[in-house]
Amino acid sequence: MEATIERLLCLHRDSKEDDPNGDGINALSLLMFMEYLLLYPEFKEGIISLTPENEIYLKFGHTSIRFYQDGSTKHITRGL
């Protein structure tokens, strides 16, 4: 969990560097991501990144999840 928090802080700082007047990571996207972590505490590894809209994008294995700023999510699972 520490690595996940550190990664989110890094992404937030990068986002603020790109747009100093922006808000950084979208708050609702972050909230949805945190709810995901509470529902799936076994989540350990994955690639966490930001979309150009500062929404959280998570990729692990053959699955990716985008946490939209309207509170919705989109799951994509690619075939093996």
VENRALIN-V217183 format. One record per residue. N is the residue number from 1. RES is the residue in one small letter. BURIAL is # if it has 16 or more other C-alpha atoms within 10 Angstrom, else .. Layout:
# VENRALIN-V217183
N|RES|BURIAL + N|RES|BURIAL
This chain:
# VENRALIN-V217183
1|m|. + 2|e|. + 3|a|. + 4|t|# + 5|i|. + 6|e|. + 7|r|. + 8|l|# + 9|l|. + 10|c|. + 11|l|# + 12|h|# + 13|r|. + 14|d|. + 15|s|# + 16|k|. + 17|e|. + 18|d|. + 19|d|. + 20|p|. + 21|n|. + 22|g|. + 23|d|. + 24|g|# + 25|i|# + 26|n|# + 27|a|# + 28|l|# + 29|s|# + 30|l|# + 31|l|. + 32|m|# + 33|f|# + 34|m|. + 35|e|. + 36|y|. + 37|l|. + 38|l|. + 39|l|. + 40|y|. + 41|p|. + 42|e|. + 43|f|. + 44|k|. + 45|e|. + 46|g|. + 47|i|. + 48|i|# + 49|s|# + 50|l|# + 51|t|. + 52|p|. + 53|e|. + 54|n|# + 55|e|# + 56|i|# + 57|y|# + 58|l|# + 59|k|# + 60|f|. + 61|g|. + 62|h|. + 63|t|. + 64|s|# + 65|i|# + 66|r|# + 67|f|# + 68|y|# + 69|q|# + 70|d|. + 71|g|. + 72|s|. + 73|t|# + 74|k|. + 75|h|. + 76|i|. + 77|t|. + 78|r|. + 79|g|. + 80|l|.
